[in-house]
Amino acid sequence: MRFFLPVFIFTLSYCFPVIAVAQSDTFCKQLELIQKATKDTHFAPKNYDNDMSKGMYALFMKYLDEEQINFTQEQVNAFAHLEKNIDNALRNNDCNVLRTVTKEYKAYMVARVAFLKDNLNANQDYSGTDKLVSKTYSDAERAVEAGVAGTIEDDQDAYFHSNEARLYSWSKFLRLEILTRIARTQPTLVQAQASFITEEERIRKLLINEELCSMDEFFKDGVVEKAIEEIFLHAYLTYQDPHSAFFNPTEKESYESSLATDQETYGFYVAKNNNDEYYIAHLIPGSSANVNARLQENDVVLELKTTNSSKNLTCTSAEAINGFLASPEHKNIELLVRKKNGNTVKVALAKHKTAVEENVVRGYLVGAKRNTGYLRIPSFYTDLDATYGLGIANDVAKEIYRLKQEQITGLLIDLRGNGGGSLKEAIDLLGLFIDRGPLSQIYLRNEELDIAQDFNHGAAYKGPLVVLVDSQSASASELFAATIQIYGRGVIAGQPTYGKATVQNVFPLSVKDETLGYLKMTKGAFFNVDGSTHQGNGVQPHIVIPMIGAARSNHEKDEPFFIPLDTISNRLAFKAKKVDLNEVVTSSRERIAKNALFQTIQQQDTALEFLLNSYPNILRLDLQNVYNMIQTRNKGLEAVTEVAATALLLVDNIRLNKTLITRDAVLAKSNKELLESISKDPHIAECYFILKDLNESRSWD
């Protein structure tokens, strides 16, 4: 768990898969099958050599103990030989490669449980004598503070010098988390001090009991072994490239649901309130929970039962409960909830297929004349259950038809935060805007070059177009933006995109036994019609618009094992639209430079970068110091905004969508919030003015 300070880390929860399976046979099969699949199908499989051992070991240890707070150096030394020998173990399909790691991790767990039990009822030192040291919190300093042997010359990247040093550090992080919880729940320091004794005991026992409870699962036979095995398999695949991964069946289900048009769901999510109770945080429009009039948002969940089991709500997390609700293993549940008035109500729900809320596209009209269309595309989702399933492209086509009924003179496609999805959907979507011609060149391992074409004459929309992107626009989003740019079909605005041009497929390790897991394997790459690639550097927009987070944005090229690609010589014949954008680009840049909100965003982006990378050199563990630090950082973060105080644009729904929205109270509420959000978004407002300039310049005549 990462706290508000990047260097103050403490593991109070676990994210390892919790599946108890016998180790040797299953892991041996997985190891063998993953290596064979990588060798046969990966786009650029890595060699088995010392670089592999070193790279895989670094990834494995990052996933296992990134902040070096679980193991002592002596424990790490027991399996450090893996840094030089993983390649040999893989060649020999050595299923016992993780035996020592597993042994030492179990030893860590025993030590951790003992520490937690010792501190459950123990008085803690909040005098400020103890402190946390930023950045330089090394083994040497831990040792010196703990009063054990150590020198200042010790390696700052080393693990704990001794168990005493580890226990001392664990104690400090426990106290930091307790102080943080108190500081965050009290509006003033005086109130925090007044309730300190009672709150400290309550929070200490809550935190420790929650962790002890979660750790119980890991003491079951095979659970730790399975978790460490899956981490190792994931490290092997991530070493091949950043986007290849191992999925257990639950992870595969979750991944595919994020790219699907609909999902089987009860229709609600839970979160935890300040009283450590789980409540209904959100109802999905049109779902079983939404339709049931006896459930409302903010109802507190007291019991959760299926036909064959019940979910323990005292030893869990919101993430675990939501995962339980999403599990395909049950289709009916019964809830006991407490209403706002204190009454309790039992509610029975059945899973129904419901549109994935994040993957719903609706058109909006912006501007006083209601003549500019706005479409936000959240992902390139598709119907995974059908061979020729309809997804985002079909949904956008319907909305474009509705927008054209409103006589729009310009269209904004918003791809911010869109990490990609189905390549087929991206190709089909491009066909709505490009008359005819090649759209992409796709290279798959062991297959001939595939030219993705739009064979249909005509386009669904031929008018002025702006595509809004940011650093999280990736993969299929980048294919769309790059092709629109190369064809001269529209203006790309925003920030440089992520830079991913590789292609992945998900398939089972074994068609005979899908319980062995699944691979998301990088099998190829795609290139633009002119032979160029955005792999690594992303698509560069015509117009750069300031955004919060731009200074901190990561790109594909920043990943340690990304696959570099060069421009290919195969340039396809295509007919690009001749559009002179110089006047439009110059006008937008001048407008942005004079815009006070964009100036503020640039300043805040710089301030945010400083705020997130600065912290006290020494933080003394007393309530006043921790409270003051949190308040300082919170005030800085609260000041960061990309939203205007008042509406910048008039925004309205398409007439054909209004009837649908008014029928559903939950949908109507979320729609009202979305309309307000769009109206105050300066990036959408700037794109609106770019579209006005395109019309006035008659570039699309």
C-alpha positions in Angstrom: 0.0 0.0 0.0 1.5 3.3 -1.1 0.9 6.3 1.2 0.8 10.0 0.5 4.6 10.1 0.6 6.4 8.0 -2.1 9.1 6.9 0.3 7.0 6.1 3.3 5.7 2.6 2.5 4.1 -0.1 4.6 2.3 -3.2 3.5 -1.0 -3.5 5.3 -2.9 -5.4 2.6 -2.0 -8.0 0.0 -2.8 -8.1 -3.7 -1.6 -11.7 -4.5 -4.0 -14.1 -6.1 -5.6 -16.3 -3.4 -6.0 -19.7 -5.2 -5.0 -22.8 -3.4 -3.5 -25.3 -5.9 -0.9 -28.0 -5.6 2.4 -26.5 -6.5 4.6 -28.8 -8.5 2.4 -30.4 -11.3 0.5 -27.2 -12.1 3.5 -24.9 -12.0 5.6 -27.3 -14.2 2.9 -27.4 -16.8 2.4 -23.6 -16.7 6.2 -23.0 -17.0 6.5 -25.4 -19.9 3.5 -24.1 -21.8 4.3 -20.4 -21.3 7.8 -20.9 -22.6 6.7 -22.8 -25.6 4.0 -20.2 -26.4 6.5 -17.4 -26.1 9.0 -19.1 -28.3 6.4 -19.9 -31.0 4.2 -16.8 -31.0 5.7 -13.8 -29.3 6.6 -11.0 -31.7 10.2 -10.6 -30.4 11.1 -13.3 -27.9 14.1 -12.6 -25.7 17.2 -14.7 -25.5 18.0 -16.9 -22.6 21.1 -15.3 -21.1 22.5 -13.3 -18.2 20.4 -10.3 -19.2 17.3 -12.4 -18.9 18.2 -13.6 -15.4 19.1 -10.1 -14.2 16.0 -8.5 -15.8 13.5 -11.2 -14.6 15.0 -11.1 -11.1 14.6 -7.4 -10.9 10.9 -7.6 -12.0 10.3 -10.6 -9.7 11.7 -8.8 -6.6 9.8 -5.6 -7.6 6.5 -7.5 -7.6 7.4 -9.4 -4.4 8.9 -6.7 -2.2 9.3 -3.4 -4.2 10.0 -1.2 -1.2 12.3 -3.7 0.5 10.2 -3.9 3.7 9.4 -7.6 3.9 12.8 -9.4 3.8 16.0 -9.0 5.7 19.3 -9.0 3.7 20.1 -12.5 5.1 16.8 -13.8 3.6 17.5 -12.3 0.2 21.0 -13.7 0.2 19.4 -17.2 0.4 17.9 -16.9 -3.1 20.0 -14.1 -4.6 21.7 -16.7 -6.9 18.6 -16.5 -9.1 19.8 -13.2 -10.4 22.4 -15.1 -12.4 20.7 -18.5 -12.8 17.0 -17.9 -13.8 17.8 -18.5 -17.5 19.3 -21.9 -16.6 16.3 -22.8 -14.5 14.0 -22.0 -17.4 16.0 -24.0 -19.9 15.7 -27.0 -17.6 12.1 -26.3 -16.7 13.1 -26.4 -13.0 9.9 -26.4 -11.1 11.7 -26.0 -7.8 13.3 -22.7 -8.8 11.1 -20.9 -6.2 11.4 -23.3 -3.3 13.8 -21.0 -1.3 11.9 -17.9 -2.1 8.7 -19.5 -0.8 10.4 -20.7 2.3 11.7 -17.2 3.1 8.4 -15.5 2.3 6.7 -17.8 4.8 9.3 -16.9 7.3 8.5 -13.3 6.7 4.8 -14.0 7.2 5.4 -15.7 10.6 7.5 -12.7 11.7 4.9 -10.3 10.5 2.1 -12.0 12.4 4.1 -12.1 15.5 4.8 -8.4 15.2 1.1 -7.6 14.7 0.0 -9.6 17.7 2.7 -8.0 19.9 1.4 -4.6 18.9 -2.3 -5.2 19.1 -2.6 -4.0 22.7 0.8 -2.4 23.1 1.3 1.3 23.8 3.0 3.1 21.0 5.5 5.9 21.1 4.1 9.1 19.6 6.6 11.5 21.3 8.3 12.5 18.1 11.6 10.9 19.2 11.3 8.4 16.3 11.4 9.6 12.8 11.2 8.5 9.2 13.9 9.7 6.8 13.1 10.4 3.2 14.9 8.9 0.3 17.9 7.9 2.3 16.0 5.5 4.4 18.6 2.9 4.0 19.7 -0.2 5.8 22.5 1.8 7.5 20.1 4.4 8.9 17.6 1.8 10.0 20.3 0.0 11.8 21.7 3.2 13.4 18.2 4.2 14.6 17.5 0.7 15.9 20.7 0.8 17.8 22.3 -2.2 16.0 25.5 -2.6 14.1 25.7 -0.7 10.8 27.8 1.9 9.1 26.9 4.9 7.0 28.8 3.3 4.1 26.2 0.5 3.8 24.5 0.0 0.5 21.5 2.3 0.4 19.6 -0.2 -1.7 20.2 -3.1 0.8 17.5 -4.8 2.7 17.2 -4.8 6.5 20.5 -5.5 8.2 18.7 -7.5 10.9 15.3 -8.6 12.1 15.6 -5.9 14.9 15.9 -3.2 12.2 13.0 -4.6 10.3 10.7 -4.7 13.4 11.7 -1.1 14.3 10.8 0.0 10.7 7.5 -1.9 10.8 6.7 -0.2 14.1 7.3 3.3 12.6 5.2 2.6 9.6 2.4 1.3 11.8 2.5 4.5 13.8 2.6 6.6 10.7 -0.6 4.9 9.3 -2.4 5.3 12.6 -1.4 9.0 12.8 -2.4 9.5 9.2 -5.9 7.9 9.7 -6.5 10.2 12.7 -5.3 13.3 10.9 -7.4 12.6 7.9 -10.7 12.1 9.8 -10.5 15.1 12.1 -11.1 18.6 10.7 -8.7 20.4 13.1 -5.5 19.5 15.0 -7.3 20.5 18.3 -10.1 17.9 17.6 -7.5 15.3 16.6 -5.6 15.9 19.9 -8.8 15.8 21.9 -9.9 12.4 20.5 -6.4 10.9 20.2 -6.4 8.3 22.9 -9.7 6.8 21.9 -9.1 7.0 18.2 -5.6 5.7 18.4 -6.7 2.5 20.1 -9.6 2.0 17.8 -7.6 2.5 14.6 -4.6 0.5 15.8 -6.8 -2.5 16.6 -8.8 -2.1 13.4 -5.6 -2.0 11.2 -3.9 -4.9 12.9 -7.0 -7.1 13.0 -7.7 -6.4 9.3 -4.2 -7.5 8.4 -4.2 -10.5 10.6 -7.5 -11.5 9.1 -6.3 -11.1 5.5 -3.1 -13.1 6.3 -5.1 -16.0 7.6 -5.9 -16.9 3.9 -2.2 -17.1 3.1 -1.5 -19.8 5.7 -3.8 -22.2 3.9 -2.0 -25.0 2.0 -0.6 -23.9 -1.4 -1.8 -20.3 -1.3 1.7 -18.7 -0.9 3.2 -21.1 -3.4 0.5 -20.2 -6.0 0.9 -16.5 -5.4 4.7 -16.6 -5.8 4.5 -18.8 -8.9 2.1 -16.4 -10.6 4.4 -13.5 -9.8 7.3 -15.4 -11.4 5.3 -16.2 -14.5 4.2 -12.6 -14.8 7.9 -11.5 -14.5 8.8 -13.8 -17.3 6.2 -12.4 -19.6 6.8 -8.7 -18.6 10.5 -9.2 -19.4 9.4 -10.1 -23.0 7.6 -6.8 -23.2 5.4 -4.5 -21.0 2.1 -5.8 -22.3 2.4 -9.6 -22.2 1.0 -11.0 -19.0 -0.3 -14.1 -17.3 -3.9 -14.2 -16.2 -5.6 -16.6 -13.9 -9.2 -17.3 -14.8 -10.5 -14.5 -12.6 -8.1 -11.9 -14.0 -8.9 -13.0 -17.5 -12.7 -12.5 -16.8 -12.0 -9.0 -15.4 -9.8 -8.0 -18.4 -12.3 -9.1 -21.0 -15.2 -7.5 -19.1 -13.4 -4.1 -19.4 -13.5 -4.5 -23.2 -17.0 -5.9 -23.6 -20.2 -4.3 -24.5 -22.1 -5.9 -21.7 -21.5 -8.0 -18.6 -23.5 -10.1 -16.2 -23.8 -8.1 -13.0 -25.9 -7.4 -10.0 -25.4 -3.7 -10.7 -23.7 -2.1 -7.7 -20.3 -1.4 -6.2 -19.4 -1.0 -2.6 -16.9 1.3 -0.8 -15.9 1.9 2.8 -17.2 4.8 4.8 -15.5 6.6 7.8 -17.2 4.2 10.2 -15.5 1.3 8.5 -18.7 0.0 7.1 -19.3 -1.0 3.5 -22.0 0.9 1.7 -23.5 0.9 -1.8 -21.4 3.6 -3.5 -22.8 3.3 -7.0 -25.8 1.8 -8.9 -25.4 0.9 -12.5 -28.2 2.3 -14.7 -30.5 -0.3 -16.0 -29.1 -3.1 -13.8 -30.9 -5.4 -11.4 -29.9 -3.3 -8.4 -31.0 -0.1 -10.1 -34.4 -1.5 -11.0 -35.0 -2.7 -7.5 -36.6 0.2 -5.7 -35.6 -1.0 -2.3 -31.9 -0.3 -2.9 -30.4 3.2 -2.9 -26.9 4.5 -3.0 -25.4 5.0 0.5 -27.3 2.0 1.9 -25.0 0.2 4.4 -24.5 -3.5 3.6 -24.8 -5.7 6.7 -24.9 -9.2 5.1 -24.2 -10.6 1.7 -25.2 -14.2 0.9 -25.3 -16.5 -2.2 -27.2 -19.7 -2.4 -24.2 -21.7 -1.1 -22.1 -19.3 0.9 -21.9 -15.9 2.7 -19.3 -13.2 2.4 -17.5 -12.2 5.6 -17.7 -8.4 5.8 -15.5 -8.0 8.9 -12.4 -9.5 7.3 -12.3 -8.2 3.8 -11.9 -5.1 1.6 -14.1 -3.2 -0.8 -12.0 -4.6 -3.7 -12.6 -8.2 -2.4 -16.3 -7.6 -2.0 -16.6 -6.2 -5.5 -14.6 -9.1 -6.8 -16.9 -11.5 -5.1 -19.9 -9.8 -6.6 -18.3 -10.1 -10.1 -17.5 -13.8 -9.7 -19.2 -16.0 -12.4 -19.6 -18.7 -9.7 -23.0 -17.4 -8.5 -26.0 -15.8 -10.2 -28.1 -14.8 -7.2 -27.5 -13.0 -3.9 -29.4 -11.8 -0.9 -28.4 -8.5 0.9 -29.3 -7.2 4.2 -28.9 -3.4 4.1 -29.4 -0.6 6.6 -31.3 2.4 5.3 -30.6 6.1 6.1 -33.5 6.0 8.6 -31.9 3.0 10.5 -34.4 0.4 9.2 -33.0 -2.8 7.8 -34.2 -4.4 4.5 -33.5 -7.7 2.8 -33.1 -7.6 -0.9 -32.7 -10.5 -3.4 -31.0 -9.8 -6.7 -30.2 -11.9 -9.8 -27.5 -11.2 -12.2 -28.6 -9.8 -15.6 -26.7 -8.8 -18.7 -26.2 -5.0 -18.4 -24.3 -2.6 -20.6 -20.8 -1.9 -19.3 -21.4 1.6 -17.9 -17.9 2.8 -18.9 -18.4 1.5 -22.4 -21.5 3.5 -23.4 -21.3 6.2 -26.0 -23.7 9.1 -26.2 -23.6 12.2 -28.4 -23.9 15.7 -27.0 -24.3 19.1 -28.5 -22.0 22.0 -27.4 -22.2 25.7 -28.1 -25.0 28.2 -28.1 -26.2 27.1 -31.5 -26.2 23.4 -30.6 -24.3 22.8 -33.8 -21.1 21.1 -32.6 -21.1 17.4 -31.8 -19.2 15.8 -28.9 -18.5 12.1 -28.5 -16.3 10.6 -25.7 -15.0 7.2 -26.6 -13.9 5.4 -23.4 -12.4 2.3 -25.0 -12.4 0.3 -28.2 -14.8 -2.2 -26.7 -16.4 -5.0 -28.8 -18.9 -7.9 -28.4 -16.6 -10.7 -27.4 -19.3 -13.3 -27.6 -19.9 -13.0 -31.4 -17.5 -13.7 -34.2 -18.4 -10.5 -36.0 -19.6 -8.7 -32.9 -20.7 -5.1 -32.9 -18.9 -2.7 -30.6 -17.8 0.9 -30.4 -17.8 1.5 -34.1 -21.4 0.5 -34.5 -22.4 2.6 -31.4 -20.6 5.7 -32.8 -22.2 5.2 -36.2 -25.6 5.4 -34.5 -24.7 8.6 -32.5 -23.3 10.2 -35.6 -26.6 9.6 -37.4 -28.4 11.3 -34.5 -25.9 14.2 -34.4 -26.4 14.8 -38.1 -30.1 15.0 -37.5 -29.2 18.0 -35.3 -27.4 19.6 -38.3 -24.0 19.7 -36.7 -21.2 21.6 -38.4 -18.3 20.1 -36.5 -17.5 17.0 -34.4 -15.1 16.4 -31.5 -14.0 12.9 -30.7 -12.6 12.7 -27.1 -10.0 9.9 -26.7 -8.5 11.1 -23.4 -7.8 8.2 -21.1 -8.7 5.7 -23.8 -6.1 2.9 -23.4 -7.2 1.0 -26.5 -9.0 -2.3 -27.0 -10.1 -4.0 -30.2 -8.0 -3.3 -33.3 -10.9 -4.3 -35.5 -13.1 -1.7 -33.8 -10.5 1.0 -34.4 -10.3 0.0 -38.1 -14.1 0.0 -38.4 -14.3 3.4 -36.6 -11.8 4.9 -39.1 -14.1 3.8 -41.9 -16.8 6.1 -40.6 -14.5 9.1 -41.3 -12.3 8.1 -44.3 -13.8 7.6 -47.7 -11.8 4.7 -48.9 -8.3 3.3 -48.7 -5.7 1.5 -46.5 -5.8 2.2 -42.8 -3.0 0.3 -41.2 -0.2 -2.3 -41.8 -0.3 -5.1 -39.3 2.6 -7.5 -38.8 2.0 -10.7 -36.9 4.8 -13.2 -36.0 4.9 -16.0 -38.6 2.2 -14.4 -40.8 2.3 -12.3 -43.9 1.7 -8.6 -43.8 -2.0 -7.7 -43.4 -3.2 -4.5 -44.9 -6.3 -3.2 -43.0 -8.5 -1.6 -45.6 -11.7 0.4 -45.8 -13.3 -0.9 -49.0 -16.6 1.1 -48.7 -17.1 4.2 -50.7 -18.3 7.2 -48.6 -18.1 8.1 -45.0 -20.6 8.5 -42.2 -19.3 12.0 -41.4 -17.2 14.2 -43.7 -17.2 17.5 -41.9 -14.6 19.3 -39.7 -13.2 16.9 -37.1 -11.0 17.4 -34.0 -9.6 14.4 -32.0 -8.7 15.2 -28.4 -5.9 13.0 -26.9 -3.6 12.8 -23.9 -0.7 10.7 -22.6 -3.1 7.9 -21.6 -4.5 7.6 -25.1 -2.9 4.4 -26.3 -2.8 1.6 -28.9 -6.1 1.5 -30.8 -6.6 5.2 -29.9 -3.3 6.0 -31.4 -4.0 4.1 -34.5 -7.2 6.1 -34.9 -5.5 9.5 -34.2 -2.4 8.8 -36.3 -4.5 7.7 -39.4 -6.8 10.7 -39.1 -3.7 12.9 -39.0 -1.9 11.2 -41.9 -5.0 11.4 -44.1 -5.4 15.1 -43.3 -8.9 14.2 -42.1 -8.9 16.2 -38.9 -6.9 18.1 -36.2 -5.3 16.3 -33.4 -5.2 18.3 -30.1 -4.1 17.7 -26.6 -0.9 16.0 -25.4 1.5 13.5 -27.1 -0.1 10.0 -26.7 1.4 7.0 -24.9 3.2 5.3 -27.7 2.0 1.7 -28.0 1.9 0.1 -31.4 2.0 -3.6 -30.5 -0.8 -6.2 -30.8 -1.9 -8.6 -28.1 -4.1 -11.7 -28.1 -5.6 -13.5 -25.1 -5.7 -17.3 -25.3 -5.6 -20.3 -22.8 -2.4 -22.0 -22.0 -4.2 -25.3 -22.7 -7.5 -25.7 -24.5 -7.9 -29.0 -22.6 -7.5 -27.4 -19.2 -8.3 -23.6 -18.9 -7.7 -23.7 -15.1 -4.0 -23.5 -16.0 -4.5 -19.9 -16.9 -4.3 -17.6 -19.9 -1.7 -15.6 -21.7 -2.0 -12.0 -23.0 0.7 -12.3 -25.6 2.3 -9.6 -27.8 2.0 -11.3 -31.3 2.7 -8.4 -33.6 2.8 -4.7 -34.3 1.0 -2.2 -36.5 2.4 0.6 -38.7 0.8 3.6 -40.2 -0.1 3.7 -43.9 3.0 5.8 -44.7 5.3 3.3 -42.9 5.8 5.3 -39.8 5.2 4.1 -36.2 4.2 5.8 -33.0 5.8 3.0 -30.9 7.7 4.6 -28.1 7.0 8.3 -28.7 3.3 8.4 -29.4 1.3 10.6 -31.8 2.3 14.2 -31.7 -0.7 16.5 -31.8 -1.1 19.4 -34.2 -2.0 21.6 -31.2 -0.6 21.1 -27.7 -3.1 22.0 -25.0 -1.8 22.3 -21.4 -3.0 19.5 -19.1 -2.5 18.6 -15.4 -0.1 15.6 -15.2 1.7 16.4 -18.4 5.0 16.9 -16.5 4.6 13.4 -14.9 3.3 11.5 -17.9 4.9 8.2 -18.8 5.2 6.8 -22.3 5.9 3.4 -23.7 9.6 4.3 -24.2 9.9 4.7 -20.4 9.1 1.1 -19.8 12.3 -1.0 -19.2 11.5 -3.8 -21.7 9.5 -2.1 -24.4 10.0 -3.2 -28.0 11.6 -0.5 -30.2 10.3 -0.2 -33.7 11.6 1.8 -36.7 9.8 3.2 -39.7 9.3 0.6 -42.4 9.9 1.1 -46.1 6.5 -0.2 -47.2 4.5 3.0 -47.9 1.0 2.4 -49.1 -0.9 4.4 -51.7 -3.6 6.6 -50.2 -5.3 9.9 -50.9 -4.8 12.4 -48.2 -7.0 15.5 -47.9 -5.2 18.7 -48.7 -5.9 21.0 -45.7 -3.9 24.0 -44.7 -4.0 24.1 -40.9 -1.4 26.8 -40.3 -4.0 29.6 -39.7 -6.1 27.3 -37.4 -3.1 26.1 -35.4 -1.7 29.6 -35.0 -5.1 31.0 -33.9 -5.4 28.2 -31.3 -1.9 28.7 -29.9 -2.5 32.4 -29.5 -5.8 31.7 -27.8 -4.2 29.2 -25.4 -1.3 31.6 -24.6 -3.8 34.3 -23.6 -6.1 32.0 -21.6 -5.8 32.5 -17.9 -7.1 29.1 -17.0 -4.5 27.4 -19.3 -1.8 29.5 -17.7 -3.0 28.4 -14.3 -3.0 24.7 -15.4 0.6 25.0 -16.6 1.6 26.5 -13.3 -0.4 23.9 -11.3 1.2 21.1 -13.3 4.6 22.3 -12.4 3.5 22.8 -8.8 2.0 19.3 -8.7 5.2 17.8 -10.0 7.1 19.5 -7.2 4.5 18.6 -4.6 4.5 14.9 -5.4 8.2 14.8 -5.4 8.9 16.8 -2.3 8.4 15.7 1.3 10.1 16.4 4.6 13.7 15.2 4.9 12.7 14.0 8.4 9.2 13.3 9.6 8.9 13.0 13.4 6.3 10.5 14.5 4.0 12.7 16.5 0.4 13.9 15.8 1.3 17.6 15.1 4.0 16.9 12.6 2.0 14.3 10.7 -1.2 16.4 10.8 0.6 19.5 9.5 2.3 17.6 6.7 -1.0 16.1 5.5 -2.8 19.4 5.6 0.0 21.1 3.6 -0.1 18.5 1.0 -3.9 18.3 0.9 -4.2 22.1 0.4 -1.7 21.9 -2.4 -3.6 19.0 -4.1 -7.0 20.6 -3.6 -5.7 23.7 -5.4 -5.0 21.7 -8.5 -7.9 21.7 -11.0 -8.5 21.6 -14.7 -12.1 22.6 -14.4 -13.5 26.2 -14.8 -15.4 27.7 -11.9 -18.4 28.4 -14.2 -19.6 27.0 -17.5 -17.5 27.7 -20.6 -20.0 26.2 -23.0 -23.7 25.4 -23.3 -24.1 21.6 -23.4 -27.2 19.7 -24.3 -28.3 16.1 -25.0 -29.4 14.9 -28.4 -33.1 15.1 -28.7 -33.4 11.3 -29.4 -31.5 10.6 -26.2 -33.5 12.8 -23.9 -36.4 10.5 -23.6 -34.2 7.5 -22.6 -32.4 9.6 -20.0 -35.6 10.9 -18.3 -36.9 7.4 -17.7 -34.1 6.4 -15.4 -33.5 8.5 -12.2 -29.9 7.2 -11.8 -29.1 7.8 -15.4 -30.6 11.3 -15.2 -28.5 12.1 -12.2 -25.2 10.9 -13.9 -26.2 12.7 -17.1 -26.7 16.0 -15.2 -23.2 15.7 -13.7 -21.7 14.8 -17.0 -23.3 17.8 -18.8 -21.9 20.1 -16.1 -18.4 18.5 -16.4 -18.4 18.9 -20.2 -19.5 22.6 -19.9 -16.6 23.4 -17.5 -13.9 21.5 -19.4 -11.4 24.0 -20.9 -10.0 21.4 -23.3 -13.4 20.7 -24.8 -14.0 24.5 -25.0 -10.7 25.0 -26.9 -11.6 22.2 -29.3 -15.0 23.8 -29.9 -13.2 27.0 -31.0 -10.8 25.0 -33.2 -13.8 23.6 -35.0 -15.3 27.1 -35.4 -12.0 28.2 -36.9 -12.0 25.2 -39.3 -15.5 26.2 -40.5 -14.6 29.9 -40.9 -11.4 29.0 -42.8 -13.5 26.9 -45.1 -10.8 24.2 -44.9 -13.4 21.5 -45.4 -15.0 22.9 -48.5 
